[in-house]
């Protein structure tokens, strides 16, 4: 039996007697029974692997929120396709009497540059604060969305999070873009995702908060 090796770029192979549909598996060889044909799939290009739709992005955000803990900032950065570095712990003191308030780790996030990046290519800062004599941590970080490349619509944000969105109005006289839209996870930690949108209802920024207003264990 002869085996014919063919480099394929289409997802369909048409034979005189039958049509075979298959899912391409990079760097693998598939042998189709009956056609005596081995298929070598071309490797995916970087932009194919990095392609992410707005809904896929929001599902990642939702999975991070539902995990109920932002402490593993490296795992969070990996899910968001970012590099992250952390500073050594530093002591935080009160400005008035130099009383020790706790310890803090500063985080620096840097988006990984891809053809289909969601975020603006700029460094974003975050922090993990360990309040003195408390068992919980206060964590915060946020990122700006590249609205010139992708539009994550407000109605999609609401739909993915099952319309469980709250609004925050920071001032008495506000513009539409001043409104923050929050999704809160009521579990062990007080974790929330907040987003703001531009005039075209495209997400302009997204932030993650944990235990920010919490005082008691």
Long-range contacts (C-beta under 8 A, 24 or more apart in sequence): 1-36, 2-36, 3-31, 3-36, 3-37, 3-38, 4-36, 4-37, 4-38, 5-38, 5-40, 6-37, 6-38, 6-39, 6-40, 7-40, 7-42, 8-39, 8-40, 8-41, 8-42, 9-42, 13-37, 13-39, 46-114, 46-115, 47-114, 47-115, 47-116, 50-81, 50-114, 50-115, 50-116, 50-117, 51-116, 52-116, 52-118, 54-150, 54-151, 54-152, 54-153, 54-156, 55-156, 55-160, 57-118, 57-150, 57-152, 58-152, 58-156, 58-157, 58-160, 58-161, 59-160, 61-193, 61-206, 62-160, 62-161, 62-183, 62-193, 64-193, 64-208, 65-183, 65-185, 65-191, 65-192, 65-193, 65-208, 66-185, 68-185, 68-187, 68-188, 68-189, 68-191, 69-188, 69-189, 69-191, 69-210, 70-139, 70-141, 70-191, 70-208, 70-210, 71-128, 71-137, 71-139, 73-107, 73-126, 73-128, 73-139, 73-141, 76-208, 77-109, 80-109, 80-118, 80-119, 80-143, 81-111, 81-112, 81-114, 81-117, 81-118, 82-109, 82-110, 82-111, 82-112, 82-119, 82-143, 83-109, 83-110, 83-111, 83-112, 84-108, 84-109, 84-110, 85-110, 89-130, 92-129, 100-132, 101-131, 101-132, 102-129, 102-130, 102-131, 102-132, 102-134, 103-129, 103-130, 104-128, 104-129, 104-130, 107-141, 109-141, 109-143, 111-143, 116-149, 116-150, 117-146, 117-149, 118-145, 118-146, 118-149, 118-150, 118-152, 119-143, 119-144, 119-145, 119-146, 120-144, 120-145, 120-146, 121-146, 134-217, 135-217, 136-189, 136-211, 136-214, 136-217, 137-210, 137-211, 138-210, 138-211, 138-212, 138-214, 139-208, 139-209, 139-210, 139-211, 140-207, 140-208, 140-209, 140-210, 140-212, 141-207, 141-208, 142-194, 142-205, 142-206, 142-207, 142-208, 143-205, 143-206, 143-207, 144-204, 144-205, 145-202, 145-203, 145-204, 145-205, 145-206, 147-198, 147-200, 147-202, 147-203, 147-204, 150-202, 151-200, 151-202, 151-203, 152-202, 152-203, 153-201, 153-202, 153-203, 154-181, 154-197, 154-201, 154-202, 154-203, 155-201, 157-181, 157-195, 157-203, 161-193, 168-194, 177-204, 190-214
